[in-house]
Amino acid sequence: MKNAFLLFITIAFIYSCKSDDNPTNLDCSLVLCAAADNNLYIELINPENDESLLDESIEASSIEILDEQNNEVSFGIEQYSTVTYVKVPVSIETFGSKSFLVNFEGGNPFTISFDTSFSEGGECCGPYTLVENVEVDNFSHDLIELSQLPLFITIYIPQP
């Protein structure tokens, strides 16, 4: 349900930023642009009951996230309606390959990797960070397929 809702919002956003045939009379005052959100949102789910592991068994203080240079990344825990996410900032100082190794007490680490690039956006909206080639190792996952950040990934982690 949430995937369909986010897909609908994304499609509405794309069509609202579509330019018309007469760019000299461009009026952006009525265009609703998505705010740039350069974050990765990770939802950790028990596949047996679809419950959030952040509410059940994984302590946020036991999570460690490293970037592609093995630097520790500060992250936050955010709640949107009934979903709890690990919110990881994605650096846009440089574009290209990005990866995050996620480790937590009592579980197997996993890596999320993807490629980023710069997009100026349209006449009214932008700039944005584009995302492609998203991969997750060690666990099954669902991805909300957006072409730009933010990136939402649900990771299914079986419990012992």
SVG drawing of the C-alpha trace seen along z (x, -y; Angstrom):
<svg xmlns="http://www.w3.org/2000/svg" viewBox="-2 -35 40 55">
<polyline fill="none" stroke="black" stroke-width="0.4" points="0.0,0.0 2.7,-2.4 4.6,-1.5 1.6,-2.4 1.1,-5.6 4.7,-6.7 4.6,-5.7 1.4,-7.8 3.1,-10.8 6.2,-10.4 4.1,-10.2 2.1,-13.2 5.4,-15.1 6.9,-14.1 3.9,-15.3 3.6,-18.5 7.2,-19.5 6.7,-18.7 7.4,-21.8 4.9,-23.2 5.4,-24.2 5.9,-27.9 8.9,-28.3 8.9,-32.1 5.7,-32.3 6.8,-29.8 5.0,-30.3 6.4,-28.1 4.2,-29.6 1.7,-26.8 4.2,-23.9 4.5,-21.8 8.1,-20.4 9.4,-17.7 12.0,-18.9 15.5,-17.5 15.9,-14.7 19.3,-13.1 18.7,-10.2 18.4,-6.5 15.5,-5.1 15.9,-1.5 13.1,0.5 14.1,3.7 11.3,6.2 10.7,9.7 9.5,11.7 7.4,14.1 5.1,11.4 5.9,8.2 6.8,6.5 9.5,3.9 12.7,5.3 13.5,1.8 10.4,2.1 11.0,5.8 14.6,7.0 17.2,4.6 18.4,1.9 19.2,-1.3 22.3,-1.8 23.7,1.5 23.5,0.5 26.7,-0.6 26.8,-2.0 30.0,-2.4 30.3,-4.1 32.4,-2.9 35.6,-4.3 34.8,-2.5 34.0,-5.8 31.3,-5.6 28.1,-7.3 25.8,-9.1 22.2,-8.0 18.8,-8.6 15.7,-6.7 12.5,-8.2 8.9,-7.2 6.5,-7.9 2.9,-6.9 3.4,-3.3 6.8,-2.6 10.1,-3.0 13.1,-3.8 16.9,-4.0 17.6,-7.3 21.1,-7.4 22.3,-10.6 23.8,-10.2 26.7,-12.5 26.3,-14.6 29.7,-16.2 30.7,-13.7 28.5,-11.5 29.1,-7.9 29.2,-4.6 27.9,-4.6 27.7,-1.8 26.7,-1.4 27.6,1.6 25.0,2.1 25.9,4.1 23.9,4.7 24.2,6.8 23.0,10.3 22.6,10.2 24.5,10.7 25.8,7.5 24.5,6.4 25.5,3.9 23.4,1.5 25.1,0.2 23.9,-2.1 25.1,-4.7 24.3,-8.4 24.4,-11.2 23.4,-14.9 20.2,-16.2 19.4,-19.9 15.8,-19.0 13.3,-21.0 12.6,-24.7 10.8,-24.9 12.1,-22.0 15.5,-20.6 18.3,-20.0 18.0,-16.3 20.3,-13.3 19.5,-10.5 19.8,-6.9 20.2,-3.6 21.7,-0.1 20.5,0.5 21.7,3.8 21.3,5.3 23.3,8.4 22.5,11.2 18.8,10.5 15.7,10.3 14.3,6.8 11.8,4.6 12.7,1.3 10.5,-1.6 11.8,-2.3 12.3,-6.0 14.8,-7.5 16.0,-10.0 16.8,-10.3 15.3,-9.6 15.6,-5.9 13.3,-3.6 14.4,0.0 12.7,2.7 15.0,5.4 13.6,8.8 15.7,10.2 14.8,13.7 14.9,14.1 16.5,17.2"/>
</svg>
